[in-house]
Amino acid sequence: MLTILLMAGTAAASSCGEAGKQPAGQPATFVSPDTLNKMVLIPGGTFAMGADDNTGSPDEYPKHNVKLDSFYIDEHEVTNAEFAVFVAQTGYVTTAEKPISKEELMKSLPPGAPEPDSSMLAPGALVFTPPDHAVPLNDVSQWWSFVAGADWQHPEGPGSDIKGRENHPVTQVSWDDAEAFAKWAGKRLPTEAEWEFAARGGLTGQLYPWGNEALTSGKPKANTWNGNFPYKNTNTDGFTGTAPIKSYSPNGYGLYDMSGNVWEWVGDLYNANYYGKEGQLAVNPKGPAEAFDPEEPGMVKHTIRGGSYMCSDEYCRGYRVSARMKTTPESGLANLGFRCARSVK
């Protein structure tokens, strides 16, 4: 299962060095987090959260009303360059850069599962390794592989780097990593409700950040999968993997890549039944008190939003504003990043 593979490739905790501490050989000049990513003020209001038609997944229903106070959210996803500043100034080590203990991994596996091979305990993360032919779309192991040495600086493994991709969204970061960056920057991760409200860009009842026009109609609107997933990408939108920030038009709030490019961590735990418990009006919801995924009931997961360069109409359609996905907080993925939010004080 994907989660088990994720746990095999990542450690169960992350650590942050003393704020301001400089790793050997790093410049001592401090860069303020406020200079990194422009934040956009999203005016508070009430909106209908959830699927706008009958194509949503079961966890996108029922559609329910949510009232939010005004908040700030990053204009774009956190980039490799921005994350590098954070690492240089704190000495932070990401989850994927640390080995996992056998005991921690065994906790994530079903009862009676055999002990993992020592190779599964090495630092690393999951990398997209597409096949050259059609495969069943219900078997993620056909296109995800654990690669030892894969991390945010080496997204595809030891032979890769982020040179020339400084302006791309950072990937291979866990929920813990994203939380640590946000705290350093004086921000936080957005709630799931804030994320969806912001993604809608002021539109009501529309499927995408740009409206209802099909993704494949007109000019490219987002970095998604074009062609036949996962073995053939026609690159109609101009990119095979991640794209530089601001490569496509922003939504009505001036936010970029709220659809496609990389999935984004939010602060909420994931619970498949959460929407049904919200009642008539949810006010500034922070997410469920307990996580629950019926596919893996024993796993604690967080919600991710927005879809990625791997989403397509024939696969996950994760680029819809109401689409929800989930994964364990230790997960590092080649198509998963984040952006930050901040409350209005």
C-alpha positions as CSV (number, residue, x, y, z in Angstrom):
1,M,0.0,0.0,0.0
2,L,1.1,3.5,-0.7
3,T,1.1,4.6,3.0
4,I,3.2,1.6,4.0
5,L,5.7,2.5,1.2
6,L,5.7,6.0,2.5
7,M,6.4,5.0,6.0
8,A,9.2,2.7,4.8
9,G,10.9,5.6,3.2
10,T,10.5,8.3,5.9
11,A,11.3,8.8,9.5
12,A,8.6,9.3,12.1
13,A,9.8,12.6,13.4
14,S,11.6,15.8,12.3
15,S,13.8,18.2,14.1
16,C,14.7,21.8,13.8
17,G,17.9,23.3,14.9
18,E,18.2,26.4,17.0
19,A,16.7,29.4,15.2
20,G,19.3,31.4,13.4
21,K,22.0,28.7,13.7
22,Q,24.1,28.5,10.6
23,P,25.4,25.2,9.2
24,A,29.1,25.1,8.5
25,G,29.9,27.0,5.3
26,Q,26.6,28.8,5.1
27,P,26.4,32.6,4.9
28,A,25.5,34.3,8.2
29,T,23.3,37.0,6.7
30,F,19.8,36.6,8.0
31,V,16.9,36.8,5.5
32,S,13.6,37.8,6.9
33,P,10.8,35.2,6.1
34,D,8.6,38.2,5.2
35,T,10.6,38.9,2.1
36,L,10.2,35.4,0.7
37,N,6.6,34.9,-0.4
38,K,4.0,37.7,-0.8
39,M,0.9,37.1,1.2
40,V,-2.6,37.9,-0.1
41,L,-5.4,39.1,2.2
42,I,-8.5,36.9,1.7
43,P,-11.6,38.7,2.9
44,G,-13.7,36.7,5.3
45,G,-17.1,35.4,4.3
46,T,-19.4,32.5,4.0
47,F,-19.2,29.9,1.2
48,A,-20.6,26.4,0.3
49,M,-17.7,23.9,0.9
50,G,-17.7,20.6,-1.0
51,A,-18.3,19.1,-4.4
52,D,-20.2,21.3,-6.9
53,D,-21.5,18.4,-9.0
54,N,-21.9,14.7,-8.9
55,T,-18.4,13.8,-9.9
56,G,-16.8,14.3,-6.5
57,S,-15.5,11.6,-4.2
58,P,-17.7,10.5,-1.3
59,D,-15.6,12.5,1.2
60,E,-16.5,15.7,-0.6
61,Y,-20.2,15.5,0.5
62,P,-22.4,16.8,1.9
63,K,-21.9,20.3,0.7
64,H,-22.1,22.6,3.7
65,N,-21.8,26.2,4.6
66,V,-18.7,27.6,6.2
67,K,-18.0,31.0,7.6
68,L,-14.4,32.3,7.8
69,D,-12.7,35.3,9.2
70,S,-10.3,37.2,7.0
71,F,-6.9,35.6,6.7
72,Y,-3.6,35.8,4.7
73,I,-2.3,33.1,2.4
74,D,0.9,32.8,0.3
75,E,0.6,34.0,-3.2
76,H,2.3,30.8,-4.5
77,E,3.7,27.5,-3.2
78,V,6.9,27.6,-1.1
79,T,9.8,27.3,-3.5
80,N,13.1,25.4,-3.3
81,A,14.9,28.7,-2.9
82,E,12.7,29.7,0.0
83,F,13.1,26.3,1.7
84,A,16.8,26.5,1.2
85,V,16.9,29.8,3.2
86,F,15.0,28.2,6.0
87,V,17.4,25.2,6.1
88,A,20.5,27.5,5.9
89,Q,19.3,29.6,8.8
90,T,18.1,26.9,11.1
91,G,20.1,23.8,10.3
92,Y,16.8,21.9,9.9
93,V,16.9,18.3,8.7
94,T,13.9,17.0,6.9
95,T,12.1,13.8,7.6
96,A,13.3,12.2,4.3
97,E,16.9,12.9,5.2
98,K,16.7,10.8,8.4
99,P,16.6,7.0,8.8
100,I,13.5,5.4,10.3
101,S,13.8,2.8,13.1
102,K,12.5,-0.7,12.7
103,E,10.2,-0.2,15.7
104,E,8.6,2.9,14.2
105,L,8.1,1.2,10.8
106,M,6.5,-1.9,12.4
107,K,4.0,0.3,14.1
108,S,2.7,1.4,10.7
109,L,2.4,-2.1,9.3
110,P,-0.6,-4.5,9.7
111,P,-0.4,-7.0,12.6
112,G,1.6,-10.0,11.6
113,A,3.5,-8.3,8.8
114,P,7.1,-9.5,8.3
115,E,10.0,-7.4,9.6
116,P,11.2,-5.0,6.9
117,D,14.5,-5.4,5.1
118,S,17.2,-3.1,6.3
119,S,17.2,-1.2,3.0
120,M,13.7,0.0,3.8
121,L,15.0,1.9,6.9
122,A,17.4,4.1,5.0
123,P,16.7,7.8,4.5
124,G,14.7,8.4,1.3
125,A,11.3,9.1,-0.2
126,L,8.9,8.1,-2.9
127,V,9.7,9.0,-6.5
128,F,7.4,9.0,-9.5
129,T,8.7,6.2,-11.8
130,P,6.3,5.9,-14.7
131,P,6.0,2.7,-16.7
132,D,6.2,2.7,-20.5
133,H,2.8,1.0,-20.9
134,A,-0.7,1.0,-19.6
135,V,-1.2,-0.4,-16.1
136,P,-4.1,-0.8,-13.7
137,L,-4.9,2.6,-12.1
138,N,-5.8,1.0,-8.8
139,D,-2.2,-0.1,-8.1
140,V,0.0,2.9,-7.2
141,S,3.1,0.7,-6.9
142,Q,3.1,0.7,-10.7
143,W,4.4,4.3,-10.7
144,W,5.7,5.0,-7.2
145,S,9.1,3.7,-6.0
146,F,10.9,4.2,-2.8
147,V,14.4,5.7,-3.6
148,A,17.1,5.8,-1.0
149,G,18.6,9.3,-0.9
150,A,15.6,11.1,-2.4
151,D,14.8,14.3,-0.4
152,W,14.0,17.9,-1.1
153,Q,17.4,18.7,-2.5
154,H,17.4,15.5,-4.6
155,P,13.7,15.0,-5.6
156,E,14.3,12.1,-7.9
157,G,17.1,10.5,-5.9
158,P,20.9,10.9,-5.5
159,G,21.5,11.6,-9.2
160,S,19.2,14.6,-9.2
161,D,19.3,18.1,-7.7
162,I,17.4,21.3,-7.7
163,K,19.8,23.4,-9.8
164,G,17.7,25.4,-12.2
165,R,14.6,24.6,-10.2
166,E,15.1,27.1,-7.5
167,N,11.8,28.8,-8.5
168,H,9.8,25.5,-8.5
169,P,7.8,24.4,-5.5
170,V,9.7,22.4,-2.9
171,T,8.7,18.7,-2.8
172,Q,9.6,15.7,-0.7
173,V,8.6,17.5,2.4
174,S,6.5,16.0,5.2
175,W,3.7,17.6,7.1
176,D,6.2,18.0,10.0
177,D,8.6,19.8,7.6
178,A,5.9,22.1,6.4
179,E,4.9,22.9,9.9
180,A,8.4,23.7,10.9
181,F,8.9,26.1,8.0
182,A,5.6,27.8,8.7
183,K,6.5,28.4,12.4
184,W,10.0,29.7,11.4
185,A,8.3,32.1,9.0
186,G,5.8,33.4,11.6
187,K,3.0,31.7,9.7
188,R,1.0,28.4,9.8
189,L,-0.5,25.9,7.4
190,P,-3.9,27.0,6.2
191,T,-7.0,25.1,7.4
192,E,-8.7,23.0,4.8
193,A,-11.6,25.4,4.7
194,E,-9.4,28.4,4.2
195,W,-7.5,26.6,1.4
196,E,-10.8,25.8,-0.5
197,F,-12.2,29.3,0.1
198,A,-9.0,30.8,-1.3
199,A,-8.8,28.4,-4.2
200,R,-12.3,29.4,-5.3
201,G,-11.0,32.9,-5.9
202,G,-14.4,34.5,-5.2
203,L,-16.3,32.3,-7.5
204,T,-19.5,30.5,-6.4
205,G,-20.3,26.9,-7.3
206,Q,-17.5,26.5,-9.9
207,L,-15.4,23.4,-10.4
208,Y,-12.0,25.0,-10.8
209,P,-10.2,28.2,-9.7
210,W,-10.8,29.7,-13.2
211,G,-14.5,28.6,-13.4
212,N,-16.2,25.7,-15.2
213,E,-14.2,25.6,-18.5
214,A,-12.7,22.2,-19.0
215,L,-9.1,21.9,-18.2
216,T,-8.4,20.7,-21.8
217,S,-10.2,23.6,-23.4
218,G,-8.5,26.8,-24.5
219,K,-5.1,27.8,-23.2
220,P,-3.3,25.7,-20.5
221,K,-4.6,26.7,-17.1
222,A,-2.7,24.5,-14.8
223,N,0.2,22.0,-14.6
224,T,-1.5,18.6,-14.8
225,W,-1.1,15.3,-16.7
226,N,-1.7,15.5,-20.4
227,G,-2.2,12.2,-22.3
228,N,-2.6,8.7,-20.8
229,F,-1.6,8.3,-17.1
230,P,0.9,7.2,-16.0
231,Y,2.8,6.1,-19.1
232,K,2.3,8.8,-21.7
233,N,2.5,12.6,-21.1
234,T,2.0,14.8,-24.2
235,N,3.2,17.9,-22.3
236,T,0.4,20.0,-23.7
237,D,0.7,22.3,-20.7
238,G,4.5,22.8,-21.2
239,F,5.8,20.7,-18.3
240,T,6.4,17.0,-17.5
241,G,7.2,17.5,-13.8
242,T,6.9,20.5,-11.6
243,A,6.6,24.0,-13.1
244,P,8.1,27.3,-12.0
245,I,5.7,29.3,-9.8
246,K,3.5,31.8,-11.7
247,S,3.6,29.8,-14.9
248,Y,-0.2,30.0,-15.3
249,S,-2.8,32.8,-14.7
250,P,-3.8,33.4,-11.1
251,N,-7.3,33.0,-9.8
252,G,-9.6,35.9,-8.7
253,Y,-7.7,36.5,-5.5
254,G,-4.4,36.6,-7.3
255,L,-3.2,33.2,-6.1
256,Y,-1.1,30.9,-8.3
257,D,-1.2,27.1,-8.7
258,M,-4.3,26.5,-6.5
259,S,-4.9,23.8,-9.1
260,G,-2.1,21.4,-10.2
261,N,1.7,21.6,-10.0
262,V,2.0,20.0,-6.5
263,W,-0.4,18.8,-3.9
264,E,-0.4,21.1,-0.8
265,W,-0.4,20.2,2.9
266,V,-3.1,21.8,5.0
267,G,-3.2,21.8,8.8
268,D,-6.2,19.5,9.2
269,L,-6.3,15.9,10.1
270,Y,-8.2,13.8,7.5
271,N,-11.5,12.2,8.3
272,A,-13.6,10.8,5.5
273,N,-16.8,11.5,7.4
274,Y,-16.0,15.0,8.6
275,Y,-18.3,16.9,6.3
276,G,-21.3,15.0,7.5
277,K,-20.6,16.2,11.1
278,E,-20.3,19.9,10.4
279,G,-24.0,20.8,10.9
280,Q,-25.8,23.8,9.5
281,L,-22.9,26.3,9.6
282,A,-19.3,25.7,10.4
283,V,-17.4,28.8,11.8
284,N,-13.7,28.9,11.3
285,P,-13.4,25.0,11.3
286,K,-10.0,23.6,12.2
287,G,-10.7,20.1,11.0
288,P,-11.7,16.9,12.8
289,A,-10.5,15.9,16.3
290,E,-9.6,12.4,15.0
291,A,-8.3,11.1,11.8
292,F,-10.1,8.4,9.9
293,D,-9.5,6.8,6.5
294,P,-11.7,3.8,5.8
295,E,-9.1,2.4,3.4
296,E,-6.5,2.3,6.2
297,P,-8.4,2.8,9.5
298,G,-5.4,2.5,11.8
299,M,-3.4,5.3,10.1
300,V,-3.3,8.9,11.2
301,K,-3.4,11.1,8.1
302,H,-3.5,14.8,7.1
303,T,-5.4,16.3,4.2
304,I,-3.7,17.5,1.1
305,R,-5.3,19.8,-1.5
306,G,-5.0,21.1,-5.1
307,G,-3.9,18.2,-7.2
308,S,-0.5,18.0,-9.0
309,Y,1.2,17.5,-12.3
310,M,0.2,13.8,-12.1
311,C,-3.6,14.5,-12.0
312,S,-5.8,13.9,-15.1
313,D,-9.4,13.3,-16.0
314,E,-8.8,9.6,-16.3
315,Y,-7.1,9.3,-12.9
316,C,-7.7,11.5,-9.8
317,R,-9.1,14.9,-11.0
318,G,-7.5,16.4,-8.0
319,Y,-7.3,19.8,-9.5
320,R,-11.0,20.5,-8.7
321,V,-11.3,23.1,-5.9
322,S,-13.3,20.6,-3.7
323,A,-11.0,17.6,-4.3
324,R,-9.5,16.0,-1.2
325,M,-6.6,13.6,-0.8
326,K,-4.8,12.3,2.3
327,T,-1.5,10.9,3.4
328,T,0.5,10.2,6.6
329,P,2.3,13.2,8.1
330,E,5.7,11.6,7.6
331,S,5.1,11.2,3.9
332,G,7.5,12.7,1.4
333,L,6.4,12.7,-2.2
334,A,7.8,14.1,-5.5
335,N,4.4,15.9,-6.1
336,L,3.7,17.2,-2.7
337,G,4.5,20.7,-1.3
338,F,2.8,23.4,0.6
339,R,2.0,27.1,1.1
340,C,1.5,29.0,4.3
341,A,-1.3,31.1,5.8
342,R,-1.5,33.7,8.7
343,S,-4.4,35.0,10.7
344,V,-5.4,38.6,10.7
345,K,-4.3,40.1,14.0
